[in-house]
Amino acid sequence: MAINGNKARYEGLRSIAFGTIGTGYTQIGTNFSNPVRILIVTNATNQGLFFSYDGMTDNSWIPASSAPRIINYCANSAGAVGLLEHPMQTGVFVKYVTNAPTSGAVYIETIYADN
């Protein structure tokens, strides 16, 4: 058990199949039900894809079939207010720019803290 009593918890795996990814941003699964401490994004398609955390802005590009992108928001504290987290009721969005993927899927894994 952690000193402050928090335990790592996982939301259900979110995914989107290659045929659903378009030239405009599409959300991958549902909004987060909890503030996310660790976000894991896996592009298992055969094309590089753009990712957004607000559904409008190009925030990340992840190459085809690359290693998972792990975003550890709470690796360092954000000051006196606590740990940095990806807000609940938000999500991850994906699009392609040049070539549509023809195989694979994108996966989103989330880890949050709970007492």
C-alpha positions, 0 to 999 in steps of 0.5 A, spaced: 500 500 500 502 506 498 504 511 504 497 516 502 493 509 501 492 510 494 492 504 489 493 504 482 486 502 478 485 501 471 479 503 466 477 499 461 481 498 454 479 503 449 480 502 442 478 504 435 479 499 428 483 502 422 477 503 418 473 508 423 479 512 423 478 518 418 481 525 416 477 529 422 478 527 429 474 521 432 474 520 439 477 513 441 472 510 446 469 514 451 471 520 456 475 518 462 471 517 468 477 518 472 483 523 472 488 519 469 495 519 472 498 514 466 496 514 459 498 509 454 497 510 447 498 504 442 498 505 434 498 498 432 495 500 425 500 500 418 500 508 418 503 514 422 497 517 426 495 524 429 493 524 436 489 530 440 487 531 447 482 536 445 479 533 439 481 539 435 489 540 436 494 536 433 498 534 439 502 528 437 504 524 431 505 516 433 508 512 427 505 506 425 506 499 429 511 503 434 512 502 441 506 504 446 507 512 448 507 512 455 505 519 458 506 519 466 503 525 468 504 524 475 512 522 475 513 529 478 508 533 483 505 539 480 507 543 486 503 544 492 496 542 489 498 535 488 500 531 482 499 533 475 493 529 471 489 528 465 482 531 466 476 526 467 470 527 462 476 528 456 478 523 451 483 522 446 482 523 439 485 520 432 486 522 425 490 520 419 493 526 414 495 522 408 494 515 407 488 511 411 490 505 415 488 499 412 490 494 418 490 494 425 487 498 431 489 504 436 489 502 443 488 507 449 490 504 456 489 508 463 491 508 470 488 512 475 489 513 483 483 510 488 483 509 495 
